[in-house]
Every structure is written in structure tokens, then in C-alpha cells.
Amino acid sequence: MPIPALLWFRQDLRLADHAAVAALEGRPVLPVHVLEDGPDAPGGAAAWWLHHSLSALGRALAERGAPLLLLRGDPRRLIPELAERIGAAEVHAGRQTEPAARRRDAETHAALEAAGRRLVLHRTALLHEPHLVRTGAGKPFSVYTPFSRAVFTLLEGLPPPLPAPDRLQAAPGAPEGLPLEALGLLPKPPEPDWAAEFHAHWTPGENGAAARLATFLEHGLDGYAARRNEPAAAWGTSGLSPHLHLGEISPRQVWHAARAKGGRGRESFLKELVWREFSHHLLWHRPEMPDTPLRPEFAAFPWQRDAALLRAWQRGRTGYPIVDAGMRQLWRTGWMHNRVRMIAASFLVKHLLQPWQDGAAWFRDTLVDADLAANSASWQWVAGCGADAAPYFRVFNPVLQGETFDPAGTYVRRWCPELARLPDRFIHRPHEAPDTVLHGAGVKLGRDYPAPLIGLAEGRARALAAFATVKGTEAA
């Protein structure tokens, strides 16, 4: 009988186009997922998604004859012990870019090697290995545009996706694992069910990912370039980010499907996949990125940390409708439109002078697509301290941004219904509406909707003054 192997699922919860799954076809396998506790455990919204994704993967594996074993604890101990128990010579898994995951894998590899076993890592989450994409001088990239040119060239011969196996052979000797509910990934009474609306917006799992991709290709890809910045547009974005985050679909599947479909929006969409690759490239080479500004001069930036301002932003009570609509969409659905993410992030770090790390932490807890690389790179971009950051003097004006990308106020009216009766002229600037207009719309500022936390001119001037204290920003 062939020697069994462990199939360790992490952020690649699928069976199609999974290199580790394909490598073990015909061999006895024990599929396993280990939930880790501690600071690197998934945030609340991502944990909700993980619960349902594991449920879907568990069903798919059971149908193919190799049930999924669920464990909770330290995989550096549990994986070597499990390999020894079933006599596995190898553990196969997808490579991860997160610093904690890389440390964990190095220690797990050492423990397995000491026992005469191997940890075999495969590319399952990215289009290309981040450490293999280099400049002409052999260095990592720090600017997106030349990185994207290099990656598009490298991907010209990208192989097609791998099919899912029809059957898997289960390895004997598996211990009894935990029931999914025991992992405690869902909201727990007596806390409110903050995820109550999530099911109306999302279908976690490999089948849900495939269905969302198919629908986007049919209804959204052709107009993507034109509609991607409109938060109210139906299928203006793909909504694939949470599926990609947990690997329910591979970027290679998405890449090939978009290339085959074609359309005017194809290249713009593919560039977003490459931005995701760039974020992971940065994290691989700059593991300090989640917490430390990549531009060292920003270590002394004069943030004015204020818990009340942060809380108002988190609750969608800033007084600027496009920001508040985004923050409420985030709370109720676990997701926010990308353009609105930039607007909301800019308002927090520039108008309110709150540390970007605090905003990133909130997103990590409330986003179903809480990808550490993309989240960290994007917050550093907005804050002006990243490797390829926005210039410090780029301060998004939330009123003008709202009027540009949500001119009829459709998005704001959906997520801030107390403003729904305001005319278009004032939907993004209720603080400027005459009392008669506010009264006619049933809005009293300070009661039904908050007055602005800070004036836009005042906030911009304060931000520019703060940036002027940072050496080198004049060249940003």
C-alpha cells in the first residue's frame, strides 16, 4: 500500500486547481485543517466565512471519500504528531506569505525533518511566487507599475487550471477530530448576531466562488473599467475578494476565465489581480508591513489618537455620507466597495489624523476578505507611507468623491436611509442644506444624522501641516 500523506488545508479551501491535491492523487491522504488561536486568528467576519467555507470543503471531501479532520491548537505540534500517528512521510500544503505563517511553516518543517518527514509547499494562492519576481537588477519591486509589467510578461504562458479529483483515497488511522461548531467561529450568544445579514450577500465555498465568477463574467466584466468606481453599480466589482482570500477559487482560475471571456473591462480587471500579487510581493519582502511604515521617516508622524473619533468612524457617524455609508455597508455585509475603502481610509488618517494601523485593525476584524497583505499595503498607500504610496498632499474630499462616483446618491440612500429623502444636490452635503430642506426630508442634524466631525478645509490643512513635519514628504 502506498505511504499515506497529510493534506493540510489553510488559505486554499478548494479541490479544483489545487497543486497539493493534484500531487497526492492516487495516494492515501488525510485532509486536515488546524484552527490556530492567538493574534493571527481570523477576525470576526473572516471567522464567519471560514466556518461556512470549511463546511463546504468538508462536504466536498466527504463526497470524494476522504473526510476533513478539524483540529484546534498549535499546528507546529499537531501536524508532526498527526503525521507520526498515520505514518505519513510527507505533509503537503499551500505556501503562505504572512510572516507568522512563514515562521510557523519553518518550525513545522524542522519538526517534521527531525522525524524523517517532509513538509512540501505548493503555490496555491498566487499567480506567481513572490520571491521569484525581480527587477532587472535582481531586487524586489517597490513600485506597482513596473511590477505589473513584469508579471504580465511572466504570465504569458500561465498553465491552465487543474481539475478537481473525482475520488480521494482516505488514509487509515485518523483520530477523531472536532465538530465544526466546536471551533467557535460564529457569533456567540449573548452577543448580537452581527453576521445576520451576511447570508443575503454571500455564499462561501468553492461552488459559491465559481457561481460568483460566472455571474460577474456575464454581467460585469465588459463594463468593469467604466463602473468599477461606482459603489452603487450592479456588478461594478466582482465580489471575488473573500473567495480568493480563503482560496475557494484560485487566481489562475479567475485569470484564465477572464482572458477567455474578453471584453472591454478585461485588462482593468486583470490589473486588480496583479495588484493583489503586488501586495503579497511587498509582504514577502517587507514582513514588517502590517504594523510598521515602509517609509521609515513616518515612524515619527504626529498622529493624534482619539478613541472617540475612531469610534465615530467605525460606526459610520462621521457626518460625511459616503464615508458613513461605506462603514455601515462594512458592518452589515462584511465588505466595502474598493473606491469607498479609499475614501473612508483617507478621511480617517488625513482629516482625523488617526493612525493607519487602527483603521487596518478594524478592517481586519470586520472584512470577510481580510487579506493581511492587501489590507496592509492599501492602508499604507492611503497614508502615504507605503512603498508605492499616494502623495501626502492627496487628501480625498469625501463630498466631491461622493458626488463624482455616486451622483444620484443611490449608494448613500441605501446605507444611510435617514438621508433618503434629501434631494440629490444635498445628499452628499447635508450639513450645507438649508433648514427648510432638512425639515422637508425629515432630517435634523445632530439627532437623525451627525454633524461633520471636522470641517473639510480644517482637516486638510491640519493633515498637510502634520505631513510637513515628516522629512522627505515634499518628494513623495
C-alpha positions as CSV (number, residue, x, y, z in Angstrom):
1,M,0.0,0.0,0.0
2,P,1.4,3.5,-0.8
3,I,2.6,5.6,2.1
4,P,-0.1,8.0,3.3
5,A,0.3,11.8,3.3
6,L,-1.3,14.7,5.1
7,L,-3.1,17.2,3.0
8,W,-3.0,20.4,5.1
9,F,-5.6,23.0,4.1
10,R,-5.0,26.6,5.1
11,Q,-6.0,29.5,2.8
12,D,-6.8,27.2,-0.1
13,L,-10.1,25.7,0.7
14,R,-11.0,24.1,-2.6
15,L,-10.3,21.0,-4.6
16,A,-10.0,22.4,-8.2
17,D,-6.7,23.9,-9.3
18,H,-5.0,22.9,-6.1
19,A,-1.5,21.7,-6.6
20,A,-1.2,19.9,-3.3
21,V,-4.4,17.9,-4.0
22,A,-3.2,17.1,-7.5
23,A,0.2,15.9,-6.2
24,L,-1.5,13.4,-3.9
25,E,-4.0,11.8,-6.3
26,G,-3.8,8.0,-6.0
27,R,-2.2,8.1,-2.6
28,P,-3.9,7.7,0.8
29,V,-4.5,11.1,2.2
30,L,-5.8,12.7,5.4
31,P,-7.1,16.1,4.8
32,V,-6.8,18.4,7.8
33,H,-7.4,22.0,8.9
34,V,-6.0,23.3,12.1
35,L,-7.5,26.5,13.6
36,E,-4.8,28.5,15.3
37,D,-5.6,30.7,18.3
38,G,-3.7,33.9,19.2
39,P,-3.2,37.2,17.5
40,D,-3.1,35.7,14.0
41,A,-6.5,34.0,14.4
42,P,-9.1,35.3,11.8
43,G,-11.1,38.3,12.7
44,G,-14.8,38.1,13.4
45,A,-16.1,38.5,9.9
46,A,-13.4,36.3,8.3
47,A,-14.1,33.7,11.0
48,W,-17.8,33.6,10.0
49,W,-16.7,33.0,6.4
50,L,-14.2,30.4,7.4
51,H,-16.9,28.4,9.3
52,H,-19.1,28.1,6.1
53,S,-16.1,27.6,3.8
54,L,-14.9,24.6,6.0
55,S,-18.4,23.3,5.9
56,A,-18.5,23.4,2.1
57,L,-15.0,21.8,1.8
58,G,-15.9,19.2,4.4
59,R,-18.9,18.1,2.3
60,A,-16.8,18.0,-0.9
61,L,-14.1,15.9,0.6
62,A,-16.6,13.5,2.2
63,E,-18.3,13.0,-1.1
64,R,-14.9,12.0,-2.6
65,G,-14.2,9.5,0.2
66,A,-11.7,11.4,2.4
67,P,-13.4,13.4,5.2
68,L,-11.8,16.6,6.5
69,L,-10.3,16.4,10.0
70,L,-10.7,19.6,12.1
71,L,-8.3,20.4,14.9
72,R,-7.6,23.4,17.1
73,G,-4.3,24.4,18.6
74,D,-0.7,24.8,17.6
75,P,0.0,23.2,14.2
76,R,3.7,23.1,14.9
77,R,2.9,20.4,17.4
78,L,-0.3,18.9,16.0
79,I,0.8,18.4,12.4
80,P,4.0,16.4,13.2
81,E,2.1,14.4,15.8
82,L,-0.7,13.6,13.2
83,A,1.9,12.7,10.6
84,E,3.5,10.2,13.0
85,R,0.2,8.8,14.0
86,I,-0.9,7.8,10.5
87,G,2.7,7.0,9.3
88,A,2.7,9.9,6.8
89,A,6.1,10.5,5.1
90,E,5.0,13.9,3.7
91,V,2.8,16.9,4.6
92,H,1.5,18.8,1.6
93,A,0.2,22.3,1.9
94,G,-0.1,25.7,0.1
95,R,2.6,28.3,0.6
96,Q,1.6,31.4,2.5
97,T,3.2,34.9,2.6
98,E,2.1,36.1,6.0
99,P,5.1,36.5,8.4
100,A,3.6,34.4,11.2
101,A,2.7,31.7,8.7
102,R,6.2,31.6,7.3
103,R,7.6,31.2,10.8
104,R,5.1,28.5,11.6
105,D,6.0,26.6,8.5
106,A,9.7,26.9,9.1
107,E,9.3,25.4,12.6
108,T,6.9,22.7,11.4
109,H,9.3,21.8,8.7
110,A,12.1,21.5,11.2
111,A,10.0,19.3,13.5
112,L,9.0,17.0,10.6
113,E,12.5,16.8,9.3
114,A,13.8,15.8,12.7
115,A,11.4,12.8,12.5
116,G,12.5,11.9,8.9
117,R,9.4,13.5,7.3
118,R,8.9,16.4,4.8
119,L,6.8,19.5,4.5
120,V,6.1,20.1,0.8
121,L,4.7,23.5,-0.1
122,H,2.9,24.3,-3.3
123,R,1.8,27.5,-4.9
124,T,-2.0,27.6,-4.4
125,A,-2.8,31.2,-3.6
126,L,-0.9,33.3,-6.1
127,L,-0.3,33.5,-9.8
128,H,3.5,33.6,-9.3
129,E,5.9,33.1,-6.4
130,P,6.5,36.5,-4.8
131,H,10.2,35.8,-4.2
132,L,10.8,35.0,-7.9
133,V,9.5,38.3,-9.3
134,R,12.6,40.6,-9.5
135,T,13.7,43.8,-11.2
136,G,16.4,43.8,-13.9
137,A,18.9,44.4,-11.0
138,G,17.7,41.3,-9.2
139,K,15.9,43.2,-6.5
140,P,12.3,43.1,-5.3
141,F,9.9,45.6,-6.8
142,S,8.6,48.5,-4.7
143,V,6.5,50.3,-7.4
144,Y,3.4,48.7,-8.8
145,T,3.6,49.8,-12.5
146,P,6.9,48.1,-13.3
147,F,5.9,45.1,-11.2
148,S,2.7,44.7,-13.2
149,R,4.6,44.9,-16.5
150,A,7.0,42.1,-15.2
151,V,4.1,39.9,-14.0
152,F,2.1,40.3,-17.2
153,T,5.1,39.1,-19.1
154,L,5.7,36.2,-16.7
155,L,2.1,35.1,-17.0
156,E,2.0,34.9,-20.8
157,G,2.5,31.1,-20.6
158,L,0.4,30.5,-17.5
159,P,-0.7,26.9,-17.5
160,P,-4.4,26.1,-17.4
161,P,-6.1,25.3,-14.1
162,L,-6.0,21.8,-12.7
163,P,-9.3,19.8,-12.5
164,A,-10.7,18.6,-9.2
165,P,-10.3,14.9,-8.4
166,D,-13.3,12.7,-8.7
167,R,-12.2,10.5,-5.8
168,L,-9.7,10.6,-3.0
169,Q,-8.3,7.7,-1.0
170,A,-8.6,8.2,2.7
171,A,-5.6,7.3,4.9
172,P,-6.3,4.9,7.7
173,G,-5.8,5.6,11.3
174,A,-7.2,9.1,11.5
175,P,-8.0,10.3,15.0
176,E,-11.4,11.8,15.9
177,G,-11.4,15.5,15.3
178,L,-13.6,18.3,16.4
179,P,-17.1,19.1,15.1
180,L,-17.2,22.3,13.1
181,E,-19.3,24.1,15.7
182,A,-16.7,23.4,18.4
183,L,-14.3,25.7,16.6
184,G,-16.4,28.6,17.8
185,L,-16.2,30.7,14.6
186,L,-19.7,32.1,14.6
187,P,-21.1,34.9,16.8
188,K,-21.7,33.5,20.3
189,P,-24.7,34.4,22.5
190,P,-25.3,36.6,24.3
191,E,-23.5,38.9,21.8
192,P,-25.8,40.1,19.0
193,D,-25.7,38.2,15.7
194,W,-23.8,40.9,13.8
195,A,-23.5,38.5,10.9
196,A,-27.3,38.1,10.5
197,E,-27.3,39.7,7.0
198,F,-24.2,38.1,5.7
199,H,-26.0,35.2,4.1
200,A,-28.1,37.6,2.0
201,H,-24.9,38.8,0.3
202,W,-22.5,35.8,0.3
203,T,-22.3,32.1,-0.5
204,P,-19.0,30.9,0.9
205,G,-17.4,27.8,-0.5
206,E,-15.9,26.6,-3.8
207,N,-19.3,26.4,-5.5
208,G,-20.2,29.8,-4.4
209,A,-17.0,31.2,-5.7
210,A,-17.5,29.6,-9.1
211,A,-21.0,30.9,-9.3
212,R,-20.0,34.4,-8.5
213,L,-17.2,34.4,-11.1
214,A,-19.6,33.1,-13.7
215,T,-22.1,35.8,-12.9
216,F,-19.5,38.6,-12.9
217,L,-18.1,37.4,-16.2
218,E,-21.6,37.5,-17.7
219,H,-22.8,40.8,-16.3
220,G,-19.8,42.8,-15.0
221,L,-16.6,42.2,-16.9
222,D,-17.4,44.1,-20.1
223,G,-18.2,47.3,-18.2
224,Y,-15.7,46.8,-15.4
225,A,-13.4,49.7,-16.4
226,A,-16.3,52.1,-16.6
227,R,-18.2,51.0,-13.5
228,R,-15.6,49.8,-11.1
229,N,-15.5,53.1,-9.2
230,E,-19.3,53.4,-8.8
231,P,-20.3,51.9,-5.5
232,A,-24.0,51.6,-6.4
233,A,-23.4,49.8,-9.8
234,A,-24.7,46.3,-10.0
235,W,-21.7,44.0,-10.7
236,G,-19.4,47.0,-10.9
237,T,-16.9,44.8,-9.0
238,S,-16.5,41.1,-9.0
239,G,-17.0,40.4,-5.2
240,L,-14.4,37.7,-5.5
241,S,-12.0,39.0,-2.9
242,P,-13.3,36.9,0.0
243,H,-13.3,33.8,-2.1
244,L,-9.7,34.5,-3.2
245,H,-8.7,35.3,0.4
246,L,-9.6,31.8,1.6
247,G,-8.7,30.1,-1.7
248,E,-12.1,28.9,-2.6
249,I,-11.1,29.8,-6.1
250,S,-7.6,30.2,-7.4
251,P,-6.3,33.4,-9.1
252,R,-5.3,31.2,-12.0
253,Q,-8.9,30.1,-12.5
254,V,-10.0,33.7,-12.4
255,W,-7.2,34.8,-14.8
256,H,-7.9,32.2,-17.4
257,A,-11.7,32.7,-17.2
258,A,-11.4,36.5,-17.7
259,R,-8.9,36.1,-20.5
260,A,-11.2,33.6,-22.3
261,K,-14.3,35.9,-21.8
262,G,-12.7,39.0,-23.1
263,G,-14.5,42.4,-23.2
264,R,-13.6,46.0,-22.7
265,G,-13.0,45.7,-18.9
266,R,-10.8,42.6,-19.0
267,E,-7.4,44.4,-18.8
268,S,-8.6,46.6,-15.9
269,F,-9.8,43.6,-14.1
270,L,-6.6,41.6,-14.6
271,K,-4.6,44.5,-13.2
272,E,-6.6,44.2,-10.0
273,L,-5.4,40.6,-9.7
274,V,-1.9,41.8,-10.3
275,W,-2.3,44.5,-7.5
276,R,-3.2,41.6,-5.2
277,E,0.0,39.9,-6.3
278,F,2.0,43.1,-5.7
279,S,0.6,43.3,-2.1
280,H,1.8,39.8,-1.4
281,H,5.2,40.6,-3.1
282,L,5.6,43.5,-0.7
283,L,4.6,41.5,2.4
284,W,7.0,38.7,1.4
285,H,10.0,41.1,1.2
286,R,8.8,43.5,3.9
287,P,7.3,41.4,6.6
288,E,7.0,44.4,8.9
289,M,4.4,45.9,6.6
290,P,1.3,45.2,8.7
291,D,2.5,47.3,11.6
292,T,5.4,49.5,10.5
293,P,5.5,52.2,7.9
294,L,7.6,51.1,4.9
295,R,9.0,54.6,4.7
296,P,10.9,54.9,8.0
297,E,10.6,58.7,8.2
298,F,6.9,58.1,9.0
299,A,7.7,56.4,12.3
300,A,7.6,59.8,13.9
301,F,4.4,61.0,12.2
302,P,2.4,63.2,14.7
303,W,-0.8,61.1,14.9
304,Q,-3.5,62.5,17.2
305,R,-5.0,59.2,18.5
306,D,-8.6,59.8,19.7
307,A,-10.8,56.9,20.7
308,A,-14.0,58.9,20.2
309,L,-13.1,59.9,16.7
310,L,-12.1,56.3,15.8
311,R,-15.4,55.0,17.3
312,A,-17.5,57.5,15.3
313,W,-15.7,56.4,12.1
314,Q,-16.2,52.8,12.9
315,R,-19.9,53.3,13.5
316,G,-20.5,55.4,10.3
317,R,-21.2,58.6,12.3
318,T,-18.7,61.0,10.7
319,G,-21.2,63.4,9.2
320,Y,-19.9,62.7,5.7
321,P,-22.4,60.4,3.9
322,I,-20.1,58.5,1.5
323,V,-17.8,57.6,4.4
324,D,-20.7,56.6,6.7
325,A,-22.4,54.6,4.0
326,G,-19.2,52.6,3.5
327,M,-18.7,52.0,7.1
328,R,-22.2,50.8,7.6
329,Q,-22.0,48.6,4.5
330,L,-18.9,47.1,6.1
331,W,-20.6,46.3,9.4
332,R,-23.7,44.8,7.8
333,T,-22.2,42.8,5.0
334,G,-18.5,42.3,6.0
335,W,-17.4,44.1,2.8
336,M,-17.0,47.6,1.4
337,H,-16.6,48.8,-2.2
338,N,-13.0,49.5,-3.0
339,R,-13.4,53.1,-4.0
340,V,-15.2,53.8,-0.8
341,R,-12.5,52.0,1.2
342,M,-10.0,54.5,-0.1
343,I,-12.3,57.4,0.7
344,A,-13.1,56.2,4.2
345,A,-9.4,55.3,4.9
346,S,-8.2,58.8,3.7
347,F,-10.7,60.5,5.9
348,L,-9.6,58.6,9.0
349,V,-5.8,59.1,8.5
350,K,-5.8,62.5,7.0
351,H,-8.8,64.5,8.1
352,L,-9.0,62.9,11.5
353,L,-5.2,62.1,11.9
354,Q,-5.8,58.7,13.3
355,P,-3.1,56.1,12.9
356,W,-3.5,53.9,9.8
357,Q,-2.8,50.9,11.9
358,D,-6.0,51.5,13.9
359,G,-8.0,51.6,10.6
360,A,-6.3,48.5,9.3
361,A,-7.0,46.6,12.6
362,W,-10.8,47.5,12.2
363,F,-10.8,46.3,8.7
364,R,-9.0,43.0,9.7
365,D,-11.8,42.3,12.1
366,T,-14.8,43.3,10.1
367,L,-13.9,42.3,6.5
368,V,-14.8,38.9,5.2
369,D,-11.9,39.4,2.8
370,A,-9.4,40.4,5.5
371,D,-6.3,39.7,3.5
372,L,-3.3,40.8,5.5
373,A,-1.2,41.7,2.5
374,A,-3.8,43.7,0.6
375,N,-5.1,45.3,3.7
376,S,-1.7,46.5,4.9
377,A,-0.5,47.6,1.5
378,S,-3.6,49.6,0.8
379,W,-3.7,51.4,4.2
380,Q,0.0,52.3,3.8
381,W,-0.8,53.5,0.3
382,V,-3.5,55.8,1.5
383,A,-1.4,57.0,4.5
384,G,1.4,57.9,2.2
385,C,4.0,55.7,4.0
386,G,4.0,52.7,1.8
387,A,6.5,51.5,-0.8
388,D,4.3,52.8,-3.7
389,A,2.2,55.3,-1.7
390,A,-0.2,58.1,-2.7
391,P,1.4,61.5,-2.4
392,Y,1.0,63.1,1.0
393,F,-1.0,66.0,-0.5
394,R,-3.6,63.7,-2.0
395,V,-6.4,64.1,0.6
396,F,-9.7,62.7,-0.7
397,N,-12.5,65.1,-0.4
398,P,-15.4,62.9,0.7
399,V,-18.1,65.3,-0.6
400,L,-16.6,65.6,-4.1
401,Q,-15.8,61.9,-4.2
402,G,-19.4,61.1,-3.3
403,E,-20.7,63.5,-5.9
404,T,-18.4,62.1,-8.6
405,F,-18.9,58.4,-8.0
406,D,-22.4,58.3,-6.5
407,P,-24.0,61.4,-8.2
408,A,-27.6,60.3,-7.6
409,G,-26.9,59.3,-4.0
410,T,-28.1,55.7,-4.6
411,Y,-25.4,54.1,-2.5
412,V,-25.8,56.6,0.3
413,R,-29.5,56.3,0.4
414,R,-29.2,52.5,0.7
415,W,-26.8,52.5,3.7
416,C,-27.8,55.8,5.3
417,P,-31.6,55.6,4.9
418,E,-32.2,58.6,7.3
419,L,-30.9,60.7,4.4
420,A,-33.0,59.1,1.7
421,R,-35.4,62.0,1.2
422,L,-32.7,64.6,0.7
423,P,-32.5,66.0,-2.9
424,D,-29.5,64.9,-5.0
425,R,-28.0,68.4,-4.5
426,F,-27.5,67.8,-0.8
427,I,-27.3,64.0,-0.4
428,H,-23.5,64.3,0.0
429,R,-23.5,67.6,1.9
430,P,-26.5,67.5,4.3
431,H,-24.6,69.9,6.6
432,E,-24.9,72.6,3.9
433,A,-28.6,72.0,3.3
434,P,-31.0,74.8,4.4
435,D,-33.2,74.1,7.4
436,T,-36.3,74.0,5.1
437,V,-34.7,71.3,3.0
438,L,-33.6,69.3,6.0
439,H,-37.0,69.6,7.6
440,G,-38.7,68.5,4.4
441,A,-36.5,65.5,4.3
442,G,-37.2,64.6,8.0
443,V,-33.6,65.2,9.0
444,K,-32.3,67.1,12.0
445,L,-28.6,67.2,12.2
446,G,-27.2,66.0,15.5
447,R,-30.3,63.9,16.0
448,D,-31.1,61.9,12.9
449,Y,-27.7,62.3,11.3
450,P,-24.5,63.7,12.9
451,A,-22.9,67.0,12.1
452,P,-19.4,66.6,10.5
453,L,-16.7,65.6,12.9
454,I,-14.4,68.2,11.3
455,G,-14.6,70.7,8.5
456,L,-13.0,69.6,5.3
457,A,-10.8,72.6,4.9
458,E,-9.7,72.4,8.5
459,G,-9.0,68.7,8.3
460,R,-7.0,69.1,5.1
461,A,-4.9,72.0,6.5
462,R,-4.2,70.0,9.6
463,A,-3.2,67.0,7.6
464,L,-0.8,68.9,5.4
465,A,0.7,70.6,8.4
466,A,1.3,67.2,10.0
467,F,2.9,65.8,6.8
468,A,5.1,68.9,6.6
469,T,6.8,67.7,9.8
470,V,7.9,64.4,8.1
471,K,11.2,64.6,6.4
472,G,11.0,63.8,2.7
473,T,7.3,64.2,2.1
474,E,7.9,67.0,-0.2
475,A,9.3,64.4,-2.6
476,A,6.5,61.9,-2.2
